[in-house]
Amino acid sequence: MRLENKVAIITGGAMGIGQAIATAYVHEGADVAIADIDVNSANTTASELQKSGRRAIAVPLNVADEDSVNKMVDKVLADFGHIDILVNNAGVTSFYPFLDLPVAEFDRIIAINLKGPFLCSRKVAKHMAERRSGIIINITSMVQEITTGVEAHYAASKGGLKMMTKSMAISLAPYRIRVNAIAPGPIMSTIRRTLGTKEDPERVARLMARVPLNRPGKPSDIAGAAVFLASDESSYMTGSIIFVDGGVTALGLGKTYD
């Protein structure tokens, strides 16, 4: 097992990509904290993971609120004693033409997608620095590189997270804390949640026509990369971004979500 007896926090771990990462970590021998604003779903996921024999807890978390972040990390330390891995997965999106983008919506997306990883990473990294060991994985997006005309706020948040990943990697390297990121492309669970395409197969087909591998990604595709970055197999990597996007970024397509 590649993560045996490691302790991991996965923000937004109750569903989708976060749930898949938590499941993969448990299968690799880790204990996990499912930190999510949806407490009921987090409890359900944690209960299911406990069947593996590993420890799994659900912890309430609003990543945009510093007090909530601090309480979450303190709870994990009280229950597990230490933290080896932090996955900043919690994130949201929405779509507005730039001229119609409300200031409140811009603030909301930046608060969750960029301020959230900052708050969580700063709190956890202080603990990791004391132990001189730790791994932080940020979930960015292919939108950090290619975007559309209806997601300036989301692209700004993910582009910011990309550069924060690199800066964190440099700053935290002396403490033996590695910081990397995964940039997902079109993942089916996210497509359905954000675009409503579960009821619009033609829209899914148009999107898939722009993916070189000609299929949507699965949450487990991201989980595989997250296991790699959390394991000793990536011990000489920090400040790196792994694209798991079916080739979309390589092709450089715009208007991905029309």
Order of alpha helices (4+ residues) and beta strands (2+ residues): beta-alpha-beta-alpha-beta-alpha-beta-alpha-alpha-beta-alpha-beta-alpha-alpha-alpha-beta-alpha
